[in-house]
Amino acid sequence: MKRDAVFDLITKEESRQTEELQMIPSENYASADVRQAVGSVLMNKYAEGQVGKRYYQGNKNIDAVEDLCKKRALRLFGLDSKIWGVNVQALSGSPANLAVYVALLEPKDRIMSMFLPDGGHLSHGWHLPGKSVSFVSKIWEVEFYHVEPTTRVFDYDEIGRQAKRFSPKLIISGGTAYPREIDHKRMGEIARSVGAYYLADIAHEAGLVAAGVNHSPFSHADVVTMTTHKTLRGPRGAMIFSRRNKIQVTSNKRITLADAIDQAVFPGIQGGPHEHTIAGIAVSLKEASTSSFLRYAKQVVANAKTLAGELEKAGFDVVTGGTDKHLVLVDLRSSGISGWVAAWVLENAGIIVNKNTVPAETASPFYPSGIRLGSPALTTRGMKEHDMRRIAAWMIEMLRYSARWKIPDGKEKRERFMRKFLSEVSEDKSVADVYKQVRSFAKRFPTFPE
Ligand SMILES: Cc1ncc(COP(=O)(O)O)c(C=O)c1O
């Protein structure tokens, strides 16, 4: 029988992930064990409800898996189960955040979160004048805080003053493109000073926090959400940690934040949990508790710092002048390069990064002014600082090449430009030459940790 075309595509994707340099900071390679758990028979089972309190029969093994996952999650982050609860059922980072809002807020309550073009996330709300882009902005009143325009880091005094003026019920920290550590102590103090809950969304940094390489938000936050598939190196999923020692009082009930979160996830916004994913998360949590993961997390940061340093030395505007974690944001405006052009040129050279908005963005999200890159996936492959220097040299060559391509104004002219650009770049000899070098370099490093 002919093989299903889907499997041919999966094989092609496996080659792409092996032969190119995956530098999107939110991506990583999950281990064979994680992938085995996610592809297991657990996907056949319905398990609505919580461990020991299901709405379906036949869940004795599922209960044991989910319980193990929760215990490992609390242990990894050093949390006392009397003080913290954890929900591992949210299907991904965005539904996890939604569940938190459903649990803690009434419709029209106020949220304060990071401005998207400065590096925030859509799931923290996003709207343009007169138009809610993210559903969160339709239901709740969201106001954004910004980075300080010259340093491009947070001015916590200003965030505190804004919180006093706006009086939110929830303050959120975390984002997709902020390269510096967040001061959770300050954010927690600001939230408490205005009677707001503090949600630390550490989707990106989860693995670095687990390893102790970035600061932990737990002493300062009421709720902590994270994705499991970025620096934590698990399957696509999420976890919500929330306080058992804090009581939520609404008009007709008094419950712990942890219970409110469980009820918001199910039956609030989801049906049956994906227990195969929960099993994969459990496997990745055990992997993340090893000394080799600690070495990994340290190397992730060392590699990202090396990339940032090399790009800065070459004259590129590295936002905030470096990084404390796994990601680097480059504002390409002073180099006369479009983020869109750079991302496509780099892809043609086998180097996969994001085009990204930058603080004080002057262009559109589809044709933004920067690129965002990161080290988690490269580091999983065993690459070190000297490898980063080599990769940075290829990137610098390709960024300099990118400067010749200027996106014109006007829809028609732009579409004509895009066709010409994509066809010429795919045939350019200097780009093809870098691609050849990148491919033979990348193939030397195993992708999926065993
Ligand atoms: C800070 C932050 N929160 C939430 C999410 C949403 O995660 P997901 O894509 O799994 O919905 C992301 C994803 O990049 C993120 O960066």
The ligand as an ORCA input file, in Angstrom:
! r2SCAN-3c Opt
* xyz 0 1
  C       4.742     35.192     26.928
  C       3.896     34.200     26.191
  N       2.723     33.841     26.716
  C       1.916     32.974     26.094
  C       2.281     32.397     24.892
  C       1.297     31.519     24.192
  O       1.676     30.250     24.039
  P       0.964     29.319     22.935
  O       1.565     29.692     21.629
  O       1.329     27.970     23.419
  O      -0.501     29.587     22.999
  C       3.512     32.719     24.322
  C       3.929     32.104     23.045
  O       4.882     32.432     22.438
  C       4.342     33.655     24.984
  O       5.505     34.020     24.464
*
